[in-house]
Amino acid sequence: MPHLLDTAAAGFDQQFRSLLSAKREDAEDVGAAVDNIIADVRDRGDAALIELTARYDGLDVTPQTLRIPPEEIAAAAATVSADDRAALTLAASRVRAYHARQMPRDESFTDPEGATLGWRWTPVDAAGLYVPGGQASYPSSVLMNAVPARVAGVGRLVVCVPAPGGQLNPLVLAACQIAGVDEVYRIGGAQAIAALAYGTATVPAVDKITGPGNAYVAAAKARVFGRVGIDMIAGPSEVVIIADGTANPEWLALDLLAQAEHDADAQSILLTPDAEFARSVAAEVDRLLPGLPRAAIAGASWRDHGAIVVTRDLAEAAELSNRLAPEHLEICTDDPDAVAARIRHAGAIFLGGWTPEAAGDYVSGPNHVLPTARSARFSSGLSVMDFLKRTTISRLTPAALAAIGPAAVRLAEAEGLGAHARSVAARIAQHAGQGARS
């Protein structure tokens, strides 16, 4: 049974705080193992990658076979059905069109003192995209990471995907082909992250690493941050649904289960002011769960981490959602826009009963790489901005420096930085002398 809460009941605040603070991530301590793997790859390069790939993936590789050649990618992609390729192509085109609208503009302006100021945006040179392999193969993640990078203008796109026992999902390779990935390597885990960050003889280093992975991948990304950029440290996935009695109970039950089937640590929460509706949704979950292919995983998630909260009204539901700051938020009410206006913290919002979060995972257009574990309070989902850098630009005329420079001299002296002060003052004096002679 999921957690059943009622905001009007005694002890609700404590119960809700417990729900907020419950740890869903794998408790396994992977830090020491990840540190050793990173150090090994940094020190021994390809030799470490080859040994670790044999140990963890049961795959024997050489420096020549670490990279998947274009002809192997093409051959695998050719086995994908026409319908699957059409679905991938549609998804890629919609993701591309959405992210193209995110591209920022360069700016330049001259202020009243005569200083010309602005900024320009440039892409990172190379991005490494991690894609889970084996049973958890997600071609949609290839598109959600690679397409925005390509839209941003990244020059070199690299994918690392583990191939346990030599198995690679043809859909993943087809997605790499459609998204315009330049290089694909059959390596995974913390060793792949280390290779992308530090480089080896076969795998040149990148500037930014994005993409989901297990606890080892997440820990490795955290440790190489600073050497390279990363997108985020993602935890188990989650959805919150705010609904009233106008919604379809079966649809919402499927939406809750769609999130739950990702992982036993995933979380699905329903917030509603209608107690009878809450019971209807719970009954639909019970009815539908046994028929799912991943019923064991979804059942464990719903039992251990799922929750149904009966609220006093939709305004209270919205405020509870803000405290949860969910990765995904569905609003299935008579007036979803009115509820959405109250939302301050959510990775992605899905408005109305005809907008299931599952569609957003694939074809809506917005990115499905989103902040988890309440980090939507301070961060955003993946976008072209993750692959761009903003450089500020300044040009001061002699008159502009004369106008604003004395304040810089004053502040530099106050901080005890004499060379800073003289750097500005010398120029002001030169300008003043030229003015006196003229």
C-alpha positions as CSV (number, residue, x, y, z in Angstrom):
1,M,0.0,0.0,0.0
2,P,1.2,3.5,-0.8
3,H,1.4,6.2,1.9
4,L,-2.2,7.6,2.5
5,L,-2.2,11.1,3.9
6,D,-4.9,13.7,4.7
7,T,-3.9,17.3,5.3
8,A,-6.8,17.6,7.8
9,A,-5.7,14.7,9.9
10,A,-3.7,15.1,13.1
11,G,0.0,14.5,12.6
12,F,-0.1,15.3,8.8
13,D,2.8,17.8,9.0
14,Q,5.2,15.2,10.5
15,Q,4.0,12.5,8.0
16,F,4.6,14.9,5.1
17,R,8.0,15.9,6.4
18,S,8.9,12.2,6.6
19,L,7.8,11.8,3.0
20,L,10.0,14.7,1.9
21,S,13.0,13.5,3.8
22,A,12.8,9.8,2.9
23,K,15.9,8.6,1.1
24,R,15.1,6.7,-2.1
25,E,18.6,6.5,-3.6
26,D,20.6,3.3,-3.3
27,A,22.3,3.3,0.0
28,E,25.4,1.5,-1.3
29,D,28.6,3.3,-0.6
30,V,30.3,3.5,-4.0
31,G,32.7,6.4,-3.3
32,A,35.8,4.4,-2.7
33,A,35.3,2.2,-5.7
34,V,34.6,5.1,-7.9
35,D,37.7,6.9,-6.7
36,N,39.8,3.9,-7.5
37,I,38.3,3.5,-11.0
38,I,38.9,7.2,-11.8
39,A,42.5,7.1,-10.6
40,D,43.1,3.9,-12.6
41,V,41.8,5.3,-15.9
42,R,43.6,8.6,-15.3
43,D,46.9,6.8,-14.7
44,R,46.7,3.9,-17.2
45,G,44.2,5.1,-19.8
46,D,43.2,2.4,-22.4
47,A,44.7,-0.4,-20.4
48,A,42.4,0.4,-17.5
49,L,39.4,0.8,-19.7
50,I,40.0,-2.7,-21.3
51,E,40.4,-4.4,-17.9
52,L,37.4,-2.7,-16.3
53,T,35.2,-3.4,-19.3
54,A,36.1,-7.1,-19.1
55,R,35.5,-7.1,-15.4
56,Y,32.2,-5.3,-15.3
57,D,30.6,-5.9,-18.7
58,G,32.1,-9.3,-19.5
59,L,33.4,-7.9,-22.8
60,D,36.9,-8.3,-24.2
61,V,37.9,-5.2,-26.2
62,T,41.2,-3.8,-27.5
63,P,42.1,-0.2,-28.2
64,Q,41.0,-0.8,-31.8
65,T,37.5,-2.1,-30.8
66,L,36.7,0.4,-28.0
67,R,35.2,2.7,-30.6
68,I,32.2,1.4,-32.5
69,P,33.0,2.0,-36.2
70,P,30.5,3.8,-38.4
71,E,29.9,0.7,-40.5
72,E,28.8,-1.3,-37.4
73,I,26.5,1.6,-36.4
74,A,25.0,1.7,-39.8
75,A,24.6,-2.1,-39.9
76,A,22.8,-2.1,-36.5
77,A,20.7,0.9,-37.4
78,A,19.6,-0.9,-40.6
79,T,18.0,-3.6,-38.6
80,V,15.6,-1.1,-36.9
81,S,12.1,-1.4,-38.3
82,A,10.7,1.4,-40.5
83,D,8.1,2.2,-37.8
84,D,10.7,2.5,-35.1
85,R,12.9,4.7,-37.2
86,A,10.0,6.9,-38.1
87,A,9.2,7.3,-34.4
88,L,12.8,8.2,-33.6
89,T,12.9,10.7,-36.5
90,L,9.7,12.4,-35.4
91,A,10.9,12.6,-31.8
92,A,14.3,14.1,-33.0
93,S,12.6,16.7,-35.2
94,R,10.3,17.8,-32.4
95,V,13.2,18.0,-29.8
96,R,15.3,19.9,-32.4
97,A,12.6,22.4,-33.1
98,Y,11.8,23.0,-29.4
99,H,15.5,23.5,-28.5
100,A,16.2,25.7,-31.5
101,R,13.9,28.3,-29.9
102,Q,16.0,28.3,-26.8
103,M,19.1,29.7,-28.5
104,P,20.0,33.0,-26.9
105,R,21.2,36.1,-28.8
106,D,24.4,37.9,-28.6
107,E,24.1,41.5,-27.3
108,S,26.0,44.7,-27.6
109,F,25.0,48.2,-26.4
110,T,26.6,51.5,-25.6
111,D,25.8,53.1,-22.2
112,P,25.5,56.8,-21.4
113,E,29.1,57.0,-20.3
114,G,30.2,55.7,-23.7
115,A,31.2,52.2,-22.7
116,T,30.3,49.5,-25.2
117,L,29.2,46.4,-23.3
118,G,27.6,43.1,-24.2
119,W,28.1,39.3,-24.3
120,R,28.3,36.5,-26.8
121,W,27.5,32.8,-26.7
122,T,29.8,30.1,-27.9
123,P,29.4,26.3,-27.6
124,V,31.7,23.9,-25.8
125,D,34.1,22.2,-28.2
126,A,33.2,18.6,-27.2
127,A,30.5,17.0,-25.2
128,G,30.3,13.4,-23.8
129,L,26.9,11.9,-23.6
130,Y,26.5,8.9,-21.3
131,V,23.7,6.4,-22.3
132,P,22.8,3.4,-20.1
133,G,23.2,0.0,-21.7
134,G,22.1,-3.5,-21.2
135,Q,18.5,-4.0,-20.1
136,A,18.1,-0.2,-19.4
137,S,18.6,1.0,-23.0
138,Y,17.1,4.4,-23.8
139,P,17.3,5.7,-27.3
140,S,15.2,8.6,-26.2
141,S,18.0,9.7,-23.9
142,V,20.4,9.8,-26.8
143,L,18.0,12.3,-28.6
144,M,17.4,14.4,-25.5
145,N,21.2,14.8,-24.9
146,A,22.6,14.8,-28.4
147,V,20.0,17.0,-30.2
148,P,20.3,20.0,-27.9
149,A,24.1,19.7,-28.0
150,R,24.0,19.7,-31.8
151,V,21.6,22.6,-31.9
152,A,23.9,24.6,-29.6
153,G,26.7,24.0,-32.1
154,V,28.9,21.6,-30.2
155,G,31.7,20.5,-32.6
156,R,32.3,17.0,-31.4
157,L,29.6,14.7,-29.9
158,V,30.8,11.5,-28.1
159,V,28.5,8.8,-26.7
160,C,29.6,6.1,-24.2
161,V,27.3,3.2,-23.9
162,P,28.1,-0.1,-22.1
163,A,27.6,-3.3,-24.0
164,P,27.3,-6.1,-21.4
165,G,28.3,-9.4,-23.0
166,G,28.7,-7.5,-26.3
167,Q,25.0,-6.6,-26.5
168,L,24.0,-3.2,-27.9
169,N,20.5,-2.0,-28.6
170,P,20.2,-1.2,-32.3
171,L,17.7,1.6,-31.4
172,V,20.4,3.3,-29.4
173,L,22.8,3.2,-32.3
174,A,20.0,4.4,-34.7
175,A,19.3,7.3,-32.4
176,C,23.0,8.2,-32.4
177,Q,22.9,8.1,-36.2
178,I,19.8,10.3,-36.4
179,A,21.1,12.8,-33.8
180,G,24.4,13.2,-35.6
181,V,26.7,11.8,-33.0
182,D,30.4,11.7,-34.1
183,E,31.9,8.9,-32.0
184,V,30.4,6.0,-30.0
185,Y,32.4,3.9,-27.5
186,R,31.4,0.6,-26.0
187,I,32.3,1.5,-22.4
188,G,30.2,2.3,-19.4
189,G,30.2,2.9,-15.7
190,A,32.5,5.2,-13.8
191,Q,35.3,4.2,-16.2
192,A,33.5,5.8,-19.1
193,I,33.1,9.1,-17.1
194,A,36.8,9.0,-16.2
195,A,37.7,8.5,-19.9
196,L,35.6,11.4,-21.0
197,A,37.0,13.7,-18.3
198,Y,40.7,12.9,-18.5
199,G,41.0,11.3,-22.0
200,T,43.0,8.2,-23.1
201,A,45.0,7.4,-26.2
202,T,41.7,6.2,-27.8
203,V,39.1,8.4,-26.2
204,P,40.0,12.1,-26.4
205,A,38.7,14.2,-23.4
206,V,35.5,16.3,-23.7
207,D,34.5,19.6,-22.0
208,K,31.0,18.7,-20.8
209,I,29.4,15.4,-19.7
210,T,25.7,14.8,-19.6
211,G,23.3,11.9,-19.4
212,P,21.8,9.5,-16.8
213,G,23.4,6.5,-15.1
214,N,23.6,4.3,-12.1
215,A,25.1,5.2,-8.7
216,Y,28.6,4.7,-10.0
217,V,28.0,7.0,-12.9
218,A,26.5,9.7,-10.7
219,A,29.3,9.5,-8.2
220,A,31.9,9.7,-11.0
221,K,30.2,12.7,-12.5
222,A,30.3,14.4,-9.1
223,R,34.0,13.7,-8.7
224,V,35.1,14.9,-12.2
225,F,33.1,18.2,-12.0
226,G,35.6,21.0,-12.2
227,R,37.8,19.1,-14.6
228,V,34.8,19.1,-16.9
229,G,31.3,20.5,-16.7
230,I,28.3,18.2,-16.0
231,D,24.6,18.5,-16.4
232,M,23.4,17.4,-12.9
233,I,23.5,14.6,-10.4
234,A,20.2,12.8,-11.1
235,G,18.4,10.6,-8.5
236,P,15.4,8.3,-8.9
237,S,12.7,9.6,-11.1
238,E,9.4,11.1,-9.7
239,V,6.0,12.4,-10.7
240,V,3.4,14.5,-8.8
241,I,-0.1,14.7,-10.1
242,I,-2.5,17.4,-9.0
243,A,-6.1,16.3,-9.9
244,D,-9.7,17.0,-9.2
245,G,-12.8,14.9,-9.7
246,T,-13.0,15.9,-13.4
247,A,-10.0,13.7,-14.3
248,N,-10.1,10.2,-15.6
249,P,-9.0,7.8,-12.7
250,E,-7.7,5.1,-15.1
251,W,-5.5,7.6,-17.0
252,L,-4.0,8.9,-13.8
253,A,-3.4,5.4,-12.4
254,L,-1.5,4.6,-15.6
255,D,0.5,7.9,-15.2
256,L,1.4,6.9,-11.7
257,L,2.4,3.4,-12.8
258,A,4.4,4.8,-15.8
259,Q,6.6,6.6,-13.3
260,A,6.8,3.6,-10.9
261,E,7.9,1.2,-13.6
262,H,11.2,3.1,-14.2
263,D,12.8,1.9,-11.0
264,A,11.9,0.4,-7.6
265,D,13.2,3.7,-6.1
266,A,11.0,5.9,-8.3
267,Q,8.2,7.9,-6.7
268,S,4.6,8.6,-7.8
269,I,2.4,11.0,-5.7
270,L,-1.3,12.0,-6.2
271,L,-2.5,15.3,-4.6
272,T,-6.3,15.8,-4.7
273,P,-9.0,17.5,-2.7
274,D,-11.5,14.8,-3.6
275,A,-11.3,11.8,-1.3
276,E,-13.7,9.7,-3.3
277,F,-11.6,10.4,-6.5
278,A,-8.5,9.4,-4.6
279,R,-10.0,6.0,-3.7
280,S,-11.0,5.5,-7.4
281,V,-7.4,6.2,-8.6
282,A,-6.0,3.8,-5.9
283,A,-8.4,1.1,-7.0
284,E,-7.4,1.6,-10.7
285,V,-3.7,1.2,-9.7
286,D,-4.5,-2.1,-8.0
287,R,-6.5,-3.3,-11.0
288,L,-3.9,-2.3,-13.6
289,L,-0.6,-3.1,-11.8
290,P,-0.7,-7.0,-12.2
291,G,-0.9,-6.7,-16.0
292,L,2.2,-4.6,-16.5
293,P,5.4,-6.2,-17.9
294,R,7.4,-4.5,-15.1
295,A,4.8,-5.2,-12.4
296,A,7.4,-6.3,-9.8
297,I,9.4,-3.0,-10.2
298,A,6.3,-0.8,-10.4
299,G,4.7,-2.6,-7.5
300,A,7.8,-2.1,-5.2
301,S,8.0,1.6,-6.1
302,W,4.2,2.2,-5.5
303,R,4.3,0.2,-2.2
304,D,7.5,1.8,-0.8
305,H,7.5,5.3,-2.1
306,G,4.0,6.0,-3.6
307,A,1.6,8.4,-1.9
308,I,-1.9,9.7,-2.1
309,V,-2.6,13.0,-0.3
310,V,-6.1,14.3,0.2
311,T,-5.9,18.1,0.5
312,R,-8.4,20.8,1.6
313,D,-8.4,22.4,-1.9
314,L,-6.4,22.8,-5.0
315,A,-4.5,25.7,-3.6
316,E,-3.2,23.6,-0.8
317,A,-2.3,20.8,-3.3
318,A,-0.2,23.4,-5.3
319,E,1.6,24.5,-2.1
320,L,2.4,20.9,-1.2
321,S,3.7,20.3,-4.7
322,N,6.0,23.3,-4.3
323,R,7.4,21.7,-1.2
324,L,8.0,18.5,-3.2
325,A,9.5,20.4,-6.1
326,P,8.9,17.4,-8.4
327,E,10.8,16.4,-11.5
328,H,7.5,16.0,-13.3
329,L,4.2,17.7,-12.4
330,E,0.9,16.8,-14.1
331,I,-2.0,19.1,-13.5
332,C,-5.3,17.4,-14.4
333,T,-8.0,19.7,-13.2
334,D,-10.9,21.7,-14.7
335,D,-8.6,24.7,-15.0
336,P,-5.0,23.6,-15.0
337,D,-3.7,27.0,-15.9
338,A,-5.1,28.5,-12.7
339,V,-3.3,25.8,-10.7
340,A,-0.1,26.1,-12.7
341,A,0.0,29.8,-11.8
342,R,0.6,28.8,-8.2
343,I,3.5,26.5,-9.0
344,R,7.0,27.9,-8.3
345,H,9.1,24.7,-8.3
346,A,8.9,21.9,-10.9
347,G,11.2,20.5,-13.5
348,A,8.5,20.2,-16.1
349,I,4.7,20.8,-16.0
350,F,2.2,18.9,-18.0
351,L,-1.2,20.7,-18.4
352,G,-4.5,18.9,-18.8
353,G,-5.6,15.3,-19.0
354,W,-4.5,14.9,-22.6
355,T,-0.8,15.7,-21.7
356,P,0.6,12.6,-20.1
357,E,4.2,12.8,-18.8
358,A,5.0,9.7,-20.9
359,A,4.5,11.7,-24.1
360,G,7.0,14.2,-22.8
361,D,9.5,11.5,-22.3
362,Y,9.6,11.0,-26.1
363,V,7.9,13.3,-28.5
364,S,6.5,16.5,-27.0
365,G,9.7,18.5,-27.5
366,P,10.9,19.7,-24.1
367,N,13.8,17.8,-22.6
368,H,13.2,14.9,-20.4
369,V,16.5,15.2,-18.5
370,L,15.2,17.0,-15.4
371,P,16.1,17.9,-11.8
372,T,15.2,15.3,-9.2
373,A,15.3,15.0,-5.4
374,R,13.7,18.4,-4.9
375,S,16.5,20.1,-6.9
376,A,13.9,21.8,-9.0
377,R,13.9,24.4,-6.2
378,F,17.2,25.7,-7.7
379,S,17.9,24.1,-11.0
380,S,16.4,23.4,-14.5
381,G,16.2,20.6,-17.0
382,L,18.8,20.1,-19.8
383,S,18.7,22.6,-22.6
384,V,20.9,24.2,-25.2
385,M,22.2,26.5,-22.4
386,D,24.0,23.5,-20.9
387,F,26.2,23.3,-24.0
388,L,26.8,27.1,-24.3
389,K,29.1,29.5,-22.5
390,R,28.5,33.2,-22.2
391,T,31.5,35.5,-22.6
392,T,31.1,39.2,-21.5
393,I,32.6,41.9,-23.8
394,S,33.6,45.4,-22.8
395,R,35.2,48.4,-24.6
396,L,35.9,51.6,-22.8
397,T,36.8,54.9,-24.6
398,P,39.2,57.3,-22.9
399,A,36.2,59.4,-21.9
400,A,34.3,56.4,-20.5
401,L,37.2,55.4,-18.4
402,A,37.6,58.9,-17.1
403,A,34.0,58.9,-16.1
404,I,33.8,55.6,-14.3
405,G,37.5,54.8,-13.5
406,P,37.9,57.0,-10.4
407,A,35.3,54.7,-8.6
408,A,37.4,51.7,-9.6
409,V,40.6,53.4,-8.3
410,R,38.8,54.1,-5.0
411,L,37.6,50.6,-4.6
412,A,40.9,49.0,-5.5
413,E,42.7,51.2,-2.9
414,A,40.1,50.2,-0.3
415,E,40.9,46.6,-1.0
416,G,44.6,47.2,-0.7
417,L,45.3,46.3,-4.4
418,G,47.7,49.0,-5.4
419,A,48.5,47.7,-8.9
420,H,44.8,47.5,-9.7
421,A,44.4,51.2,-8.7
422,R,47.4,52.4,-10.6
423,S,46.4,50.3,-13.7
424,V,43.3,52.5,-14.0
425,A,44.7,55.7,-12.7
426,A,47.6,55.7,-15.2
427,R,45.2,55.7,-18.1
428,I,43.0,58.4,-16.5
429,A,46.1,60.6,-16.0
430,Q,47.2,60.0,-19.6
431,H,43.8,61.0,-20.9
432,A,43.7,64.1,-18.7
433,G,47.2,65.2,-19.9
434,Q,46.2,64.8,-23.5
435,G,43.1,66.9,-22.8
436,A,45.1,69.7,-21.2
437,R,47.5,69.8,-24.2
438,S,44.7,70.0,-26.7
